[in-house]
Amino acid sequence: MQVQLTNRQQHILWATVRHYIATAEPVGSKALVEEYDLGVSSATIRNIMGILEKSGLLYQPHTSSGRIPSDSGYRIYVDKLITPSETLTRQVETALQKRLKREDWSLELLLQGAAQILATLSGCITLITMPHNSTAVLRHLQLVPIEAGKIMLIVVTDGYETHSNLLDLPPRTDTEADGEYIERELQIVSNFLNEHLRGRSLLEISTLNWSELDQEFHHYSEFLKISLLELARRTFNPTTTQIMVRGVSEVLRQPEFSQLQQVQTIIQLLEEEQEQLWRLISEEPEAEDTNKPRVTVRIGAENPLEPIRSCSLISSSYRRGNVNIGSVGVLGPTRLDYESAIAVVTAAADYLSEALS
């Protein structure tokens, strides 16, 4: 359900969320009058907070207490009332560049170091997945005729792994083409593919400009595009990978995690059920605005995994070229500093993308 708020109501909601994030205490009108220049009386603030409560954006944990944000309140706060800090994003990128000398590190050490820095800066549990096997890039490709109407597509990756696929040639209209003629054609097409794909992931095949292939060979283009994408999906299908986890001790000091049972379920998820967590943080946003960071924010009950339904999970993908190969995420209470957390995740994803490209 869409909630339409006036500017004043948005301002009161913003102040309430900000104050609760800072104090972890239910917020009353008096606190907002003292801490924020809202330009209205305490009575007006109480009235607006009552409206926000009826709209499901705030609630009272106890009858006599102040109010705290609901998941819906945090959602409006994140979507409409804040802008991730560009200054903090640059500060995080600078910190990563200074403290991580990528030329001296192995990939695993680079990711471990980045995870620790993010945990320290965000105060949250940091999750970084190791790159999945779609990082394999093409070293050589060859189309080899096998028999009439059939060819073998052979791919060698940078790890010297060989993958092959037997394909049926598309129907031809030039009945005079003999085996030697087709073999010459296949060599020319192989040269074209090697020139444009060598050093790139096969998953980038969709970005290849097939119009550069001479007109006389165009009958191969759609057929090969489909075949290569199929081979890429079958050969380099992303599989569950290890997750670097840092910052557990810090975030568990938060008052939201005072219950031992809740702590145990989160620890169990991090240690024993990483496959579920990996799939969650690896999901891409459903709708993408190319002018905004590729960041997913899941708040409270929006998380499908029961152990973290009282938490917020912020994640983004890092890339190699145009291909997503891993994810960066922070996990904390719903009462977290979203501006900073989004900025930290964005900066880390950008840094790792640059380092791995």
C-alpha positions in Angstrom: 0.0 0.0 0.0 1.4 3.4 -1.0 1.5 6.0 1.7 1.3 9.6 0.7 3.0 12.0 3.1 3.1 15.7 3.2 6.5 17.4 3.4 6.0 18.1 7.1 5.1 14.4 7.8 8.1 13.3 5.8 10.3 15.6 7.9 8.9 14.3 11.2 9.4 10.7 10.0 13.0 11.5 8.9 13.8 13.0 12.3 12.2 10.1 14.2 14.2 7.5 12.3 17.4 9.5 12.6 16.9 9.9 16.4 16.1 6.3 16.9 19.1 5.1 14.9 21.3 7.3 17.1 19.9 6.4 20.5 18.1 3.0 20.2 15.4 4.5 22.4 11.7 5.1 21.6 11.3 8.7 20.3 9.0 11.2 21.8 7.9 14.7 20.6 10.0 16.4 23.2 13.2 14.8 22.0 12.5 15.9 18.4 11.8 19.5 19.5 15.1 19.6 21.4 17.3 17.9 18.8 15.9 19.1 15.5 14.8 22.5 14.1 11.4 21.3 12.9 9.7 24.7 13.2 6.5 23.3 14.8 5.3 22.8 18.4 5.5 19.7 20.4 1.8 19.2 20.1 1.9 19.3 16.4 4.7 16.8 16.3 2.7 14.5 18.6 -0.3 14.8 16.2 1.9 14.0 13.2 3.5 11.0 14.9 0.0 9.7 15.6 -0.8 10.0 11.9 2.4 8.2 11.0 1.5 5.4 13.5 -1.9 5.0 12.0 -0.2 4.7 8.6 1.9 1.8 9.9 5.2 3.8 9.7 5.8 4.1 13.4 4.6 2.0 16.4 4.8 2.1 20.2 6.6 -0.9 21.8 4.8 0.0 25.1 1.7 2.1 25.7 3.5 4.8 27.7 6.6 4.9 25.5 7.7 7.0 22.5 7.5 5.6 19.0 10.0 3.7 16.8 10.1 3.1 13.1 8.4 0.0 11.5 9.9 -1.8 8.5 7.5 0.3 6.4 8.8 3.4 8.0 12.4 2.5 7.3 11.5 1.6 3.7 10.1 5.1 3.0 13.1 6.6 4.8 15.5 4.7 2.6 13.6 5.2 -0.7 12.6 8.8 -0.3 14.2 10.6 2.6 18.0 10.0 2.3 20.8 10.3 -0.2 23.8 8.0 0.3 26.9 10.0 1.2 29.1 10.6 -1.8 31.7 12.0 0.6 31.8 8.8 2.6 31.9 6.7 -0.6 35.1 8.6 -1.6 36.5 8.2 1.9 35.9 4.4 1.8 37.5 4.1 -1.6 40.5 6.0 -0.4 40.8 3.8 2.7 40.6 0.7 0.6 43.2 1.9 -1.9 45.6 2.9 0.9 45.3 -0.2 3.1 45.0 -2.8 0.3 47.9 -2.9 -2.1 46.3 -5.1 -4.6 49.4 -5.8 -6.6 50.9 -7.5 -3.5 47.9 -9.5 -2.5 46.3 -12.7 -3.6 42.6 -12.5 -4.5 41.5 -14.2 -1.3 43.6 -11.8 0.9 42.3 -8.9 -1.1 38.7 -9.9 -0.3 39.5 -10.7 3.3 41.1 -7.3 3.8 38.2 -5.5 2.2 35.7 -7.4 4.4 37.6 -6.4 7.5 37.8 -2.7 6.5 34.0 -2.7 5.7 33.1 -4.3 9.0 35.1 -1.7 10.9 33.7 1.3 8.9 30.1 0.1 9.0 29.8 -1.6 12.4 27.9 -4.4 10.7 28.5 -8.0 9.7 30.3 -7.8 6.4 29.7 -10.5 3.7 31.8 -10.8 0.6 31.5 -13.7 -1.8 34.5 -15.2 -3.5 34.1 -14.8 -7.3 32.2 -17.6 -8.9 33.4 -19.6 -11.8 32.0 -17.3 -14.5 35.3 -15.4 -14.0 36.8 -17.9 -16.5 37.7 -16.0 -19.7 38.2 -17.2 -23.2 41.7 -18.0 -24.3 40.9 -19.7 -27.6 37.9 -20.8 -29.6 37.7 -23.1 -32.6 34.9 -24.3 -34.9 35.8 -27.7 -36.3 33.8 -29.6 -39.0 33.0 -33.2 -37.8 30.7 -34.6 -40.5 28.0 -33.3 -42.9 25.8 -30.8 -41.1 27.7 -31.0 -37.7 30.5 -29.0 -36.2 32.3 -29.1 -32.8 32.6 -25.9 -30.9 35.8 -26.0 -28.7 36.6 -23.4 -26.1 39.8 -23.1 -24.0 39.7 -20.9 -21.0 42.5 -18.9 -19.3 42.8 -21.8 -16.8 43.5 -24.1 -19.8 40.2 -25.9 -19.2 38.7 -27.2 -22.4 34.9 -27.3 -23.1 33.2 -28.6 -26.2 29.8 -28.8 -27.7 28.5 -30.7 -30.7 26.3 -28.5 -32.9 24.0 -29.0 -35.9 24.8 -26.4 -38.7 22.0 -24.2 -39.7 20.4 -25.0 -43.1 22.1 -23.5 -46.1 20.7 -22.1 -49.4 24.0 -22.5 -51.4 23.9 -26.1 -52.3 27.3 -25.9 -54.0 29.2 -25.4 -50.7 31.4 -28.4 -50.2 33.3 -29.6 -47.1 36.5 -27.6 -47.9 34.4 -24.4 -48.5 32.6 -24.8 -45.1 35.9 -25.5 -43.3 37.3 -22.2 -44.7 34.2 -20.4 -43.6 34.4 -21.9 -40.1 38.0 -20.8 -39.8 37.1 -17.2 -40.7 34.3 -17.2 -38.2 36.6 -18.7 -35.5 39.1 -15.9 -36.2 36.4 -13.3 -35.8 35.2 -14.8 -32.5 38.8 -15.1 -31.1 39.6 -11.5 -32.0 36.5 -10.1 -30.3 36.2 -12.5 -27.3 39.7 -13.4 -26.3 40.3 -12.2 -22.8 36.6 -11.8 -22.1 34.1 -14.0 -20.3 31.9 -16.0 -22.6 29.0 -14.6 -20.6 29.8 -11.3 -22.4 28.8 -12.9 -25.8 25.5 -10.8 -25.7 27.6 -7.6 -26.1 29.4 -8.8 -29.2 28.6 -6.7 -32.3 27.7 -9.4 -34.8 27.2 -6.8 -37.5 31.0 -6.7 -37.9 30.9 -10.2 -39.3 31.0 -10.0 -43.1 27.6 -10.3 -44.7 28.4 -13.6 -46.4 28.8 -15.3 -42.9 25.8 -13.8 -41.3 23.9 -17.1 -41.5 26.2 -18.2 -38.7 25.6 -15.3 -36.3 22.3 -16.0 -34.6 23.1 -19.7 -34.5 26.5 -19.2 -32.9 25.2 -16.5 -30.5 22.6 -18.9 -29.1 25.1 -21.8 -29.0 27.8 -19.8 -27.2 25.3 -18.5 -24.7 24.1 -22.0 -24.0 27.6 -23.2 -23.6 28.4 -20.3 -21.3 25.4 -21.0 -19.1 26.1 -24.7 -19.0 29.9 -24.5 -18.5 30.2 -21.4 -16.3 26.9 -21.7 -14.4 27.5 -19.7 -11.1 27.7 -22.1 -8.2 27.7 -21.4 -4.5 31.0 -20.0 -3.3 32.6 -19.2 0.0 31.5 -16.1 1.8 34.0 -14.0 3.7 32.3 -13.0 7.0 33.7 -10.3 9.3 32.3 -8.0 12.1 30.2 -10.5 13.9 31.4 -9.6 17.4 30.8 -5.9 16.8 27.3 -6.1 15.6 26.2 -8.5 18.2 26.9 -5.9 20.9 23.9 -4.0 19.6 20.9 -4.0 21.9 18.7 -5.7 19.3 20.8 -8.9 19.7 20.5 -9.2 23.4 18.5 -12.4 23.1 20.8 -15.4 23.0 18.4 -17.5 20.8 18.4 -14.8 18.1 22.2 -14.6 18.2 22.4 -18.4 17.8 20.1 -18.5 14.7 22.2 -15.8 13.0 25.5 -17.5 13.8 24.0 -20.8 12.5 23.0 -19.1 9.3 26.5 -17.6 8.8 28.3 -20.8 9.6 26.1 -23.7 8.4 23.6 -22.3 5.8 25.8 -20.1 3.7 24.2 -21.4 0.5 20.9 -19.8 1.3 22.7 -16.5 2.3 24.8 -16.6 -0.9 21.8 -16.9 -3.1 20.1 -14.0 -1.3 22.9 -11.5 -1.6 23.7 -12.5 -5.1 20.2 -11.6 -6.4 20.1 -8.6 -8.7 17.6 -5.7 -8.2 14.4 -6.4 -10.1 14.3 -2.9 -11.5 17.5 -1.1 -12.5 18.0 2.6 -13.0 21.4 3.0 -14.6 21.8 6.4 -12.9 21.7 4.9 -9.5 24.0 2.4 -7.6 23.2 -1.2 -8.1 22.3 -1.7 -4.4 19.6 -3.9 -2.9 18.3 -2.9 0.5 16.2 -5.6 2.3 14.6 -4.4 5.5 13.3 -6.7 8.3 10.5 -8.9 7.1 11.5 -8.3 3.5 14.3 -10.8 4.1 13.0 -14.3 3.2 15.4 -16.0 5.6 13.8 -16.3 9.0 17.0 -15.8 11.1 17.5 -12.3 9.7 13.9 -11.1 9.5 14.7 -8.6 12.2 17.8 -7.3 10.3 18.6 -5.2 7.3 20.7 -6.6 4.5 22.3 -4.2 2.0 24.2 -5.8 -0.9 25.7 -5.0 -4.3 27.5 -6.9 -7.0 31.1 -6.4 -8.0 32.1 -7.1 -11.6 34.7 -8.1 -14.0 34.0 -6.1 -17.1 30.2 -6.3 -17.7 29.8 -9.6 -15.8 28.7 -9.9 -12.1 31.1 -12.2 -10.4 30.5 -11.7 -6.7 28.7 -9.7 -4.1 29.4 -7.4 -1.2 26.9 -7.0 1.7 26.4 -5.7 5.2 24.0 -7.2 7.7 22.9 -5.3 10.8 19.8 -4.4 12.8 17.1 -2.5 11.0 18.2 0.4 13.2 21.4 1.0 11.2 22.8 4.1 9.5 21.5 3.5 6.0 23.2 6.4 4.4 26.6 5.2 5.6 25.9 1.5 5.0 24.8 2.1 1.4 27.8 4.3 0.7 30.2 1.7 2.2 28.7 -1.2 0.1 28.7 0.9 -3.1 32.4 2.0 -2.6 33.5 -1.5 -1.9 31.8 -3.0 -4.9 33.3 -0.3 -7.1 36.7 -0.8 -5.7 36.6 -4.6 -6.2 35.3 -4.2 -9.7 38.2 -1.9 -10.6 40.7 -4.2 -8.9 39.5 -7.3 -10.7 39.3 -5.7 -14.1 
